[in-house]
């Protein structure tokens, strides 16, 4: 019985993984032109540093 439960959980994990991969691939091909562009990590770091400078003043 436990072998059946393990197989079912592995199957569900595999199915969710395939769904996520396909969803990401479709998202790469069909991008929404109205979606806002995500800021890069560097811009977030610069904004955080600037906010810290303003907070200290």
C-alpha positions as CSV (number, residue, x, y, z in Angstrom):
1,X,0.0,0.0,0.0
2,X,2.8,2.4,0.8
3,X,4.4,1.7,-2.5
4,X,1.2,2.7,-4.2
5,X,1.1,6.0,-2.2
6,X,4.8,6.7,-3.1
7,X,4.1,6.1,-6.8
8,X,1.1,8.3,-6.7
9,X,3.0,11.2,-5.1
10,X,5.9,10.8,-7.6
11,X,3.4,10.8,-10.4
12,X,1.7,14.0,-9.1
13,X,5.1,15.7,-8.7
14,X,6.1,14.7,-12.2
15,X,2.8,16.0,-13.6
16,X,3.2,19.3,-11.8
17,X,6.7,19.6,-13.0
18,X,5.7,19.1,-16.6
19,X,2.9,21.6,-16.2
20,X,5.3,24.2,-14.9
21,X,7.8,23.6,-17.7
22,X,5.2,23.8,-20.4
23,X,3.7,27.0,-18.8
24,X,7.1,28.7,-18.7
25,X,7.8,27.7,-22.3
26,X,4.4,29.1,-23.5
27,X,5.1,32.3,-21.5
28,X,8.4,32.7,-23.3
29,X,6.8,32.3,-26.7
30,X,3.6,34.3,-26.1
31,X,4.7,37.3,-24.1
32,X,2.0,39.9,-23.0
33,X,3.1,43.2,-24.5
34,X,1.1,45.1,-21.9
35,X,2.8,43.4,-19.0
36,X,5.2,45.6,-17.0
37,X,8.9,44.8,-17.5
38,X,10.4,43.3,-14.3
39,X,13.3,45.5,-13.0
40,X,16.6,43.8,-12.9
41,X,18.3,42.8,-9.6
42,X,20.8,45.6,-10.0
43,X,18.1,48.3,-10.2
44,X,16.5,46.9,-7.0
45,X,19.8,47.0,-5.2
46,X,20.4,50.6,-6.3
47,X,16.9,51.6,-5.2
48,X,17.5,50.0,-1.8
49,X,20.8,51.7,-1.3
50,X,19.3,55.1,-2.2
51,X,16.4,54.5,0.2
52,X,18.9,53.7,3.0
53,X,20.8,57.0,2.3
54,X,17.6,59.0,2.4
55,X,16.6,57.2,5.6
56,X,19.9,58.1,7.3
57,X,19.6,61.8,6.5
